[in-house]
Amino acid sequence: MQNIALTMAEFWYRMFWRECGTHGLTLDQKIEVLKRLNDFSLKYAYWSADENAKFDGKTLSDHFPELIPAKLCRKHAHLNKISGLLLYVMHTEIAHEVMDLAKAGKLTSEQISVLR
C-alpha cells in the first residue's frame, strides 16, 4: 500500500511540474540549481525525507528556497515546504529539461561548464 501512496505522490508532483514547474526561473538559475542538486545528491540520500528532515542542520526548503512551490506559482501558495520526493522529481525534471536544451545546441559553453 505504501508503494501506491508513493506512486500517487510522485504522479501529483510530476503534474505540478508539468503545470507550473520552474517557469519562474531563468535558464541560468535552472543550471545553477541543477549543479547544486547534483552535488547534494552525491552527499545525501534525500529521496524519502519528509519536509522537516535536516541535512547539515537545514531542511530541504532551506537548501533550495528557489524551488519551493509557493515561490514558483500562486496556484500552489499552500505548498511552502519541499519533501524529498518533490525535490527528487524536480531534480529529474530539471535535468531532463537542461539536457534536452544541451542536445538541441541551445546552451552556451559557459552554461555547459557550470554542469561539469
C-alpha positions, 0 to 999 in steps of 0.5 A: 500500500505504501508503494501506491501512496508513493506512486500517487505522490510522485504522479501529483508532483510530476503534474505540478511540474508539468503545470507550473514547474520552474517557469519562474526561473531563468535558464541560468538559475535552472543550471545553477540549481541543477549543479547544486542538486547534483552535488547534494545528491552525491552527499545525501540520500534525500529521496524519502525525507519528509519536509522537516528532515535536516541535512547539515542542520537545514531542511530541504526548503532551506537548501533550495528556497528557489524551488519551493512551490509557493515561490514558483506559482500562486496556484500552489501558495499552500505548498511552502515546504519541499519533501524529498520526493518533490525535490527528487522529481524536480531534480529529474525534471530539471535535468531532463529539461537542461539536457534536452536544451544541451542536445538541441545546441541551445546552451552556451559553453559557459552554461555547459561548464557550470554542469561539469 
